[in-house]
């Protein structure tokens, strides 16, 4: 996955935790839509592996 894609996904997760969903979508959507098939699969795996980054369900993790 390109570093710019990863930064966008991490930033979107941060914004969602701050209840700034619209801004998160505006950042994540373009990188998801422009990803090729291979990167799209990496994004899908990353999203599955990092679901708690978006939901903040693991409140004990380091900030």
Secondary structure, DSSP 8 states (H G I E B T S, - for coil): --HHHHHHHHHHHHHHHTT-HHHHHHHHHHHHHH--HHHHHHHHHHHHHTHHHHH---TTS--
